[in-house]
Amino acid sequence: MGTDTVRTDAADEAAGRRREQRGWYLYDWACSVYSTSVLTVFLGPYLTSVAEEAADAEGFVHPLGIPVRAGSFFAYSVSLSVIVAVLVMPLVGAAADRTGRKKPLLATAAYVGATATTAMFFLGGDRYLLGGLLLIVANAAQSVAMMLYNSYLPQIAPPEERDAVSSRGWAFGYASGSLMLIVNLVLYLAHDSFGVSESTAVRICLASAGLWWGGFALIPLRRLRDRRSTSADHVGKGPSAMGFRQLAATVRDMRRHPLTLAFLLAYLIYNDGIQTVISQASIYGSEELGLGQSTLIGAVLLVQVLAVAGALTMGRLARTYGAKRTILGSLVAWTVTLAAGYFLPAGAPVWFFVLAAGIGLVLGGSQALSRSLFSHLVPPGKEAEYFSAYEMSDRGMSWLGPLLFGLTYQLTGSYRDAIISLVIFFVIGFALLARVPVRRAISDAGNPVPTTI
């Protein structure tokens, strides 16, 4: 009888875990359309065109009296959004760990971001400042929401399942992005048939991403559950322990786990390069290569479709070769692909599609495995706090990559020089990651070491 009860309890626990994992996947399904349709495809070229409409004769706009080349405004807005996120995420992460109430915080961040994205319907004319403000709010909210979302991973999946669970989450996100892009492509190409202008079609595509995000977020918010904090460091701490000093406190705590900090530094650098490529690829294709919006949407759709297969395939490779080796291999592929992008001829969409295919095959896997590997390096009970630092360089909201891209273009006037400048992130990231002894890092964090890692 006792054995049967134990088996029943174990089966119930496993069933509950699977249900929560499926809900977790669906948040990626909900929010990834923002990263795909808004950040990667439509907003960069559209906001740039709005800024160009407001620019002076020399091609500069002047937000707060500061001269900014119109072509750099989008990149600078992305950079500013991560500064806002840096100030907010450590506070929210510490509050989530201290109270154990992640779900209300996730809901707040998700719906602030979804509302700002939906409001992008009202962009038009020369309202580049409104566009920049909505981008900053949506990006910062997305960062906070993804930090909380990622911090669920070590709680809903045991160590041996995390690579697979993380990869499935990314696959759900890319499948969602692909579906929405197909709808966007139909609307954009046939906008006359729908009785709307090209500009209106773009604004509908932007707003629909916000509605999708907010609508599907209801499912994971019903299935994910809060947990009491298990870390003694958070017990008895009230609001007086919070504040902007929380970021410094998190970094100080990480110094007790130098190998975790070493991995985070490597990830911050190479992922900064990945996310900048994602957020600036459409501008490179439209402004430097002279490709039309339909070509860019098709290329991003190809990335999304191949990223689903790439994420699942790299998840399987990690089971054989380990997550670290698989990530290192992906960084080599990123470097080669980006270098090839520098030499793409203008007006040749076929070669742009070849480049997109290369990006798609390594994109999902490199991100999914980085997330699952980091989850092994987080001390128990500090998931949200540590993932707040992790998220600072995730989802195209890093500030250094877009800033380098924007400055390079501002100084040279060449998007080719801007895109090749990003190679340095992959080279340095590879060198730093190769030096991290991940088995010892996992053990030092107080977690069980998987057989293959």
C-alpha positions, 0 to 999 in steps of 0.5 A, spaced: 500 500 500 505 504 501 509 503 495 502 504 491 502 510 494 509 513 493 508 510 485 501 514 485 504 520 488 510 520 483 506 519 477 501 525 479 508 529 480 510 527 473 504 529 470 503 536 474 510 537 471 509 536 464 502 540 465 507 546 467 512 545 462 507 545 456 504 551 459 511 554 460 512 552 452 506 557 451 509 563 453 514 562 448 509 561 443 505 568 446 511 573 446 516 570 440 511 574 435 514 580 438 521 578 437 520 576 430 515 580 427 516 587 431 523 587 433 526 583 427 522 584 421 517 591 421 519 596 426 527 597 424 525 599 417 519 602 419 521 606 425 527 608 420 523 611 415 519 615 420 525 618 423 528 619 416 521 623 414 523 627 420 530 628 419 533 635 417 537 636 410 543 632 413 539 626 415 539 627 422 534 627 427 534 631 434 531 627 440 532 632 446 537 636 442 542 631 440 544 630 433 542 623 431 543 620 424 536 617 422 539 610 420 542 609 427 535 611 431 533 604 432 539 601 434 540 607 439 533 606 442 534 598 442 540 600 447 537 605 451 531 600 452 536 595 455 539 601 460 532 601 463 531 593 463 538 593 467 535 598 472 528 594 473 530 587 472 535 586 479 529 589 483 524 584 480 528 578 480 530 579 487 522 580 489 520 574 485 525 570 489 524 573 496 516 572 495 516 566 491 510 570 487 513 570 480 507 569 476 503 576 478 510 579 476 510 575 469 503 578 468 505 585 469 511 585 465 507 581 459 501 586 459 505 592 459 509 589 453 503 587 449 500 594 450 506 598 448 506 593 442 499 594 440 500 601 441 505 601 435 499 602 431 499 609 432 506 610 429 506 614 422 508 620 419 514 623 423 512 620 430 519 617 431 519 619 438 513 616 440 516 610 436 522 610 440 518 610 447 514 605 445 520 600 443 523 602 449 517 600 454 516 594 450 523 591 450 524 593 457 518 589 459 520 583 454 526 583 458 523 583 465 518 578 463 523 573 459 527 573 466 522 571 470 520 566 464 527 563 464 527 562 471 522 557 471 526 552 468 530 549 473 524 549 477 519 545 472 525 540 469 530 536 473 537 536 470 537 531 465 531 534 462 533 541 461 536 541 455 530 538 451 525 542 455 529 549 453 530 547 446 522 545 446 521 552 448 525 555 443 522 551 438 515 553 440 517 560 439 520 559 432 513 556 430 509 561 433 513 566 429 513 563 423 505 562 423 505 570 424 510 572 419 505 568 414 499 572 416 503 578 416 506 576 409 499 575 406 497 582 409 503 586 407 503 583 400 496 584 398 494 590 402 491 593 396 486 587 396 485 589 403 483 596 402 489 599 406 496 602 405 502 599 405 504 603 412 497 601 415 499 594 413 505 595 417 502 598 423 497 592 423 502 587 423 506 591 429 499 591 433 497 584 432 503 582 435 501 585 441 494 582 441 497 575 440 502 576 446 497 578 450 492 573 448 496 567 449 499 569 455 493 567 459 495 560 458 501 559 461 499 564 467 494 559 468 498 553 468 505 556 472 505 556 479 508 560 484 513 557 489 516 559 496 523 561 496 528 556 499 534 560 499 536 562 506 539 569 503 531 571 502 528 569 509 526 575 513 528 580 508 523 586 507 522 591 502 528 595 505 532 590 502 530 592 495 533 598 491 538 599 486 543 596 490 540 590 489 544 589 482 550 590 486 548 585 491 547 580 486 554 581 482 557 581 489 553 574 490 556 572 484 563 573 486 562 567 491 561 563 484 566 565 480 565 560 474 558 562 474 560 569 473 565 567 468 560 563 464 555 569 464 560 574 461 562 569 455 554 568 454 553 576 455 558 577 449 557 572 444 549 573 445 550 580 444 552 579 437 547 574 436 541 579 438 544 585 434 544 580 428 537 579 429 535 586 431 539 589 425 539 584 419 532 587 416 536 594 416 542 591 413 538 588 408 533 594 406 538 599 407 545 596 404 542 590 400 536 594 397 532 588 398 524 589 399 520 588 405 517 582 402 524 579 401 526 580 408 519 577 411 521 571 407 528 571 409 526 571 416 520 566 415 526 561 413 530 563 419 524 561 423 522 555 420 529 552 420 530 555 427 525 550 429 529 544 426 536 547 429 533 548 436 531 540 436 537 538 432 542 541 437 538 539 443 539 532 441 547 533 439 548 536 446 545 529 449 551 526 445 557 531 445 554 536 451 551 543 451 558 546 452 561 543 445 555 544 441 555 551 443 562 552 441 560 549 435 555 554 433 559 560 435 564 558 429 558 557 425 556 564 427 562 567 425 563 564 418 556 566 417 557 573 419 563 574 415 560 571 409 554 576 410 559 582 409 560 580 402 553 579 400 552 583 393 546 588 393 540 586 390 541 579 390 535 576 394 538 569 393 544 570 397 540 573 402 536 567 403 542 563 403 545 567 409 538 566 413 538 559 412 545 559 415 543 563 421 536 559 422 540 553 423 544 555 429 540 560 432 535 556 436 540 551 438 545 556 441 540 560 445 536 554 448 542 550 450 545 557 453 539 557 457 539 550 459 547 550 461 546 557 465 540 553 469 545 548 472 550 554 474 544 557 478 544 556 486 538 553 488 533 559 490 536 564 486 533 563 480 530 569 478 535 574 481 541 570 477 536 570 471 535 577 471 543 578 470 542 573 464 537 576 461 540 583 461 544 580 454 538 576 451 533 578 446 536 583 442 536 588 448 543 588 449 546 595 449 553 594 447 552 590 440 547 595 437 551 601 440 557 598 436 553 597 430 550 604 430 556 608 432 560 604 426 554 606 421 554 613 424 562 614 423 563 610 416 556 611 413 556 603 411 552 598 414 557 593 411 562 595 416 557 595 421 555 588 420 562 585 420 564 589 426 560 584 430 564 578 429 568 580 435 563 578 439 563 571 437 570 571 437 571 573 444 565 569 447 568 563 444 575 564 447 571 565 454 566 560 454 572 555 452 575 556 458 569 555 463 570 548 466 562 547 466 562 540 471 566 544 476 562 550 475 555 546 476 558 542 482 560 549 486 553 552 485 551 546 489 547 542 483 547 535 481 552 534 475 549 531 469 552 525 466 553 529 459 554 536 459 
